[in-house]
């Protein structure tokens, strides 16, 4: 599956991620990551992100394969990774996370 367009959209769609409730969620999650994941590798953060996005998709009652929903949540977690300083590049985090997400859901 080609994720590039969805990943680019998640990065470019800054206005939606700056909505007050979303912004608060990103800030809270960033504090949690800084507190809890200081020793995590990028791969471990991606695995955590994949699990969190799957949980978010289930909570929202969205189909696991709904790439628009997945990209939305991946955009949130990628912003968290950036704010926490665990990555310096949006694409370098979201692309492998999206790929891993679809590997995991296709293993079921």
Residue pairs with C-beta under 8 A, 6 or more apart in sequence:
1 67
1 102
3 67
3 71
3 95
3 98
3 99
3 102
4 95
6 67
6 68
6 70
6 71
6 98
7 71
7 74
7 90
7 91
7 94
7 95
7 98
9 71
10 71
10 72
10 74
10 75
10 78
10 94
11 75
11 78
11 90
11 91
11 94
13 75
16 22
16 72
17 23
17 26
17 75
17 76
17 79
22 76
25 76
26 76
26 79
26 80
26 83
27 83
29 76
29 77
29 80
30 80
30 83
30 84
33 45
33 80
33 81
33 84
33 86
34 84
37 44
37 45
37 48
37 84
37 86
40 48
40 86
42 86
42 87
42 93
42 96
45 81
45 86
45 93
46 93
46 96
46 97
46 100
47 100
49 74
49 77
49 78
49 81
49 97
50 97
50 100
50 101
50 104
52 73
52 77
53 70
53 73
53 74
53 77
53 97
53 101
54 64
54 101
54 104
54 105
56 73
57 63
57 64
57 66
57 69
57 70
57 73
58 64
60 69
62 69
63 69
64 70
64 105
65 102
65 105
70 98
70 101
71 98
74 94
74 97
74 98
74 101
75 94
77 97
78 87
78 90
78 93
78 94
78 97
81 87
81 93
82 88
82 90
82 93
86 93
87 93
